[in-house]
């Protein structure tokens, strides 16, 4: 089963994406910010990362730059 990490500060949007991804048989994890996403990805990689770019604190672009240091997940 493919895995997906959903990263968004909007809870309702995360849950909406989660619902549709699970219908397509993705095993999903969620993060509400970039720091949490990086921590989760270091623990266990994901096959795909759905990353919001406009988040408070560390935005999606900064998170992506850090993520690229240890994974090539799309």
trRosetta pair geometry for C-beta under 8 A, 3 or more apart (Angstrom, degrees):
i j d omega theta_ij theta_ji phi_ij phi_ji
1 25 5.9 -121 -138 161 96 93
1 26 7.2 142 169 -138 92 24
1 27 4.9 90 121 -28 119 108
2 25 7.4 85 35 111 85 84
2 26 5.5 -45 88 -117 89 75
2 27 7.1 -176 94 21 36 82
2 47 4.5 -84 -163 52 91 160
2 48 7.0 30 163 5 119 104
3 26 6.8 111 -133 -172 20 81
3 27 4.7 -38 -103 72 74 98
3 28 7.4 160 -160 -84 61 30
3 29 7.3 17 -176 -1 104 98
3 44 7.8 -78 157 135 166 108
3 45 7.8 121 77 111 135 59
3 46 4.7 -122 114 -139 102 69
3 47 4.9 127 53 4 67 93
3 48 7.6 174 94 30 52 67
4 21 5.3 -103 56 -168 155 145
4 26 4.4 11 0 174 120 136
4 27 7.2 154 20 73 70 46
4 28 5.0 -23 70 -105 95 77
4 29 7.5 -177 92 29 51 64
4 46 6.0 77 -136 -174 15 122
4 47 6.7 -48 -69 59 56 88
4 48 5.1 -19 -111 72 81 93
4 49 7.4 159 -162 -93 61 28
4 50 6.4 22 -178 -6 110 103
5 28 7.6 145 -97 -157 26 63
5 29 5.2 -21 -111 70 73 96
5 30 7.5 158 -162 -94 61 20
5 31 6.4 16 179 0 104 110
5 37 6.2 116 153 -146 132 91
5 40 6.2 149 -128 106 131 130
5 41 6.4 -57 -40 -73 169 93
5 46 4.1 -131 -17 -39 100 166
5 48 7.6 -166 27 97 67 48
5 49 4.8 -13 63 -117 103 78
5 50 7.1 -170 90 30 52 66
6 14 5.3 133 128 -145 125 82
6 17 5.2 156 -132 99 138 129
6 18 6.0 -111 13 -69 162 81
6 21 7.1 -152 -59 -2 124 156
6 28 6.0 13 -8 -165 111 114
6 29 7.3 -178 24 88 74 44
6 30 5.1 -25 68 -109 98 72
6 31 7.3 172 86 28 50 66
6 50 5.0 -6 -115 63 64 112
7 30 7.7 154 -84 -163 40 52
7 31 4.6 -12 -109 69 82 103
7 32 7.8 -163 -154 -78 60 6
7 33 7.6 -24 -166 120 97 4
7 34 7.0 67 -177 -91 137 48
7 36 7.9 165 -127 81 97 93
7 37 4.3 7 -103 -87 132 137
7 49 6.6 12 -1 -177 117 95
7 50 6.7 176 27 89 70 58
7 51 4.7 6 59 -117 122 63
7 52 5.9 -135 109 18 75 81
7 55 7.6 -65 150 -49 95 154
7 60 7.3 140 107 -109 122 93
7 63 7.0 -165 150 142 159 162
8 13 5.1 -91 136 93 154 115
8 14 4.8 -169 60 -67 110 89
8 17 7.4 116 3 15 142 141
8 32 7.3 -38 87 -130 41 48
8 50 7.7 -27 -36 117 105 96
8 52 4.1 100 -109 -27 74 134
8 55 7.3 -158 -147 -84 37 115
9 32 5.5 73 -118 -179 52 76
9 33 6.2 46 -87 -80 93 72
9 52 6.6 -117 6 79 75 153
9 55 4.6 144 -27 -133 119 93
9 56 6.3 91 -105 18 164 86
10 13 4.0 49 97 18 117 115
10 14 6.5 168 90 -16 61 84
10 52 7.5 136 16 -91 95 162
11 14 5.6 -57 -149 35 31 113
11 15 6.3 26 157 -17 67 107
11 32 7.4 -10 -77 -110 75 113
12 15 5.9 -55 -148 37 30 109
12 16 6.4 34 152 -22 64 106
13 16 5.6 -51 -146 34 33 114
13 17 6.4 30 157 -13 66 105
13 52 7.8 83 107 -78 142 132
14 17 6.0 -59 -150 40 29 106
14 18 6.0 34 151 -25 65 110
14 30 5.2 77 -179 -142 130 125
14 32 7.4 -63 -51 -94 157 71
15 18 5.3 -51 -143 36 32 119
15 19 6.4 39 156 -26 63 101
16 19 5.9 -50 -153 28 29 112
16 20 6.9 16 155 -6 62 105
17 20 6.1 -63 -152 43 33 104
17 21 5.9 31 155 -20 70 112
17 50 6.2 -155 177 105 150 158
18 21 5.8 -59 -141 39 26 110
18 22 6.2 25 161 -18 64 109
18 28 5.2 171 -134 116 82 161
18 30 6.5 -31 -78 -70 127 118
19 22 6.1 -60 -150 36 23 108
19 23 6.7 27 151 -22 60 106
20 23 5.5 -51 -151 31 36 116
20 24 6.8 22 153 -7 64 106
21 24 5.9 -66 -156 44 35 104
21 26 4.1 -54 167 51 95 133
21 28 5.2 97 101 -70 133 131
21 50 8.0 -131 -74 -8 141 145
22 25 7.4 49 -172 -82 38 17
22 26 6.2 -91 -81 59 37 76
22 28 6.1 -81 -64 2 87 124
26 48 7.9 -65 -134 49 133 115
29 40 5.7 -180 132 -178 142 142
29 44 8.0 122 -23 76 157 114
29 46 7.0 -125 37 -87 111 124
31 34 7.8 90 134 -95 130 12
31 36 4.0 172 -155 105 102 103
31 37 3.8 171 87 -72 163 70
31 39 7.9 149 -119 50 130 89
31 40 5.6 -138 -68 7 121 139
32 36 6.0 40 43 40 65 153
33 36 5.1 91 58 13 75 103
33 37 7.0 -135 100 -9 38 92
33 55 5.8 163 -128 159 66 137
33 56 7.3 -54 -116 71 113 73
33 57 5.6 20 -160 62 130 136
33 58 6.6 97 167 52 96 92
34 37 5.4 -56 -147 34 33 115
34 38 6.3 32 159 -18 68 104
34 55 6.3 160 -30 79 92 140
34 57 6.7 -153 31 104 104 103
34 58 3.5 -105 61 100 139 113
34 59 6.9 34 -41 76 139 8
34 60 6.9 -166 -82 -91 111 36
34 62 6.3 32 -164 87 170 95
34 63 3.4 -134 -136 -81 113 119
34 66 7.5 101 170 40 113 133
35 38 6.0 -54 -150 34 30 109
35 39 6.5 30 152 -18 63 108
35 57 7.1 -56 -12 137 110 139
35 58 5.8 120 -42 25 80 137
36 39 5.6 -55 -150 36 33 114
36 40 6.4 31 154 -18 66 106
37 40 5.9 -58 -149 37 29 109
37 41 6.2 24 156 -15 65 110
37 49 7.3 87 -172 -153 122 123
37 51 7.1 82 -158 -113 165 99
37 63 5.9 41 69 -164 134 134
37 67 7.5 -37 126 -79 112 120
38 41 5.8 -59 -144 40 30 109
38 42 6.3 32 156 -22 65 105
38 63 6.5 -141 -49 -148 101 86
38 66 5.6 -23 -104 117 135 131
38 67 6.5 -129 -101 -77 83 76
39 42 5.9 -55 -149 32 28 110
39 43 6.7 27 152 -18 61 106
40 43 5.7 -57 -154 34 33 112
40 44 7.1 -44 171 48 66 79
40 46 8.0 30 125 -36 104 116
41 44 7.4 -92 -140 74 26 42
41 45 6.1 40 -163 -115 74 49
41 46 6.3 -71 -111 3 87 97
41 49 7.3 -8 -89 -89 131 132
41 67 6.4 18 88 -128 169 94
41 70 7.6 138 128 87 111 115
41 71 6.3 -102 174 -2 125 150
41 73 7.7 -134 -140 22 124 144
42 70 7.1 37 -101 96 78 158
45 71 5.8 161 -131 -111 110 134
45 73 6.5 176 -176 -54 98 131
46 49 5.6 110 80 -69 132 78
46 73 5.6 75 81 -151 76 162
47 73 6.4 158 165 -137 16 108
48 73 6.0 -175 -104 176 24 101
48 74 5.4 -24 -122 73 83 87
49 67 6.9 -101 47 -163 172 156
49 73 5.2 89 -11 113 100 122
49 74 7.3 -178 32 96 72 39
51 60 4.8 135 148 -147 102 109
51 63 6.3 -164 -158 94 132 128
51 64 6.3 142 113 -69 164 96
51 67 7.9 -118 -80 -11 154 162
52 55 5.4 101 98 -50 111 103
52 60 5.4 -147 102 -66 43 129
53 59 6.1 32 174 166 57 101
53 60 3.4 -102 -111 52 43 135
53 61 5.9 47 -149 -37 98 79
54 59 6.5 -15 -117 -144 28 109
54 60 6.9 -28 -15 1 30 113
55 58 7.2 -1 90 85 112 53
55 59 5.4 157 50 -125 73 52
55 60 6.1 107 7 -41 104 78
55 63 7.8 26 45 -19 133 136
58 62 4.8 -120 -165 91 82 129
58 63 5.5 107 138 -61 109 86
58 66 8.0 -11 -175 3 139 139
59 62 5.3 95 55 14 68 101
59 63 6.9 -127 105 -5 35 95
60 63 5.4 -56 -142 39 33 115
60 64 6.1 38 157 -24 67 104
61 64 5.7 -50 -147 33 29 113
61 65 6.7 34 152 -21 61 102
62 65 5.7 -50 -152 30 33 114
62 66 6.7 27 152 -12 64 105
63 66 5.9 -60 -154 40 33 108
63 67 6.0 36 150 -24 68 111
64 67 5.3 -53 -140 37 32 116
64 68 6.3 37 159 -25 65 104
65 68 6.1 -53 -151 29 26 113
65 69 7.6 38 147 -30 55 96
66 69 5.9 -44 -168 10 40 117
67 70 7.2 -92 -170 49 37 79
67 71 5.9 -51 173 54 79 101
67 73 7.5 -77 167 50 118 99
68 71 7.2 -92 -111 66 26 56
68 72 7.4 53 -136 -96 67 53
